[in-house]
Amino acid sequence: MARPGPKPKPPALKLLEGNPGKRAIPDAPKPPPLAPPAPEWAKLLPGKRDVVVRRDAATEWRRVVPVLDHLGLLSTVDGALLTDYCIAWARLLQCERGLAEKGLIREVYAVNNEGDSVLVGLARNPLSTTAKEYRAALKTYVAELGLGPSSRGRLNTGGGDDDDAAAAAILD
């Protein structure tokens, strides 16, 4: 049975955010702090139509993994979570491109008794619903990985210039 209340933060994230209450931070199993290798995007997204999605996912991987690795928040076991995050981001971009091209609202036609196509109404583009689902998934991934503005603002990495540059890189 799950414990009630908010989901606990990983100890590494608690340490980076600081510990103003000076409460003991419980030990947790620590896999080796090593960034997972980049996935083979062509195997994960093999379709010819997924070329742009592969590129977007790989670009997002190259953007966030070095920063998270520099902050010591990654391990090789985080590869699946990061992969899912990058794919969700790339699919959201794909949805947004489709919405920009086809519009949020589309015309709905039906064939009448004479065989003519007749406008029967307007409907929301299904891509808007798909984009909403990817945004919800991204919200979870962002919280899990510590990528959100609120969690990033609480990170306390010692205030060195290298740490500031690495944390700022996530905004690019």
KASULRA-V693094 format. One record per helix or strand of 2 or more residues. SS is the DSSP state (~ for helix, > for strand). FROM is the first residue (numbers start at 1). TO is the last residue. If there is no record, write none. Layout:
ss:SS from:FROM to:TO
ss:SS from:FROM to:TO
This chain:
ss:~ from:11 to:17
ss:~ from:41 to:44
ss:~ from:48 to:70
ss:~ from:76 to:102
ss:> from:105 to:111
ss:> from:117 to:124
ss:~ from:126 to:145
ss:~ from:149 to:154
ss:~ from:161 to:169
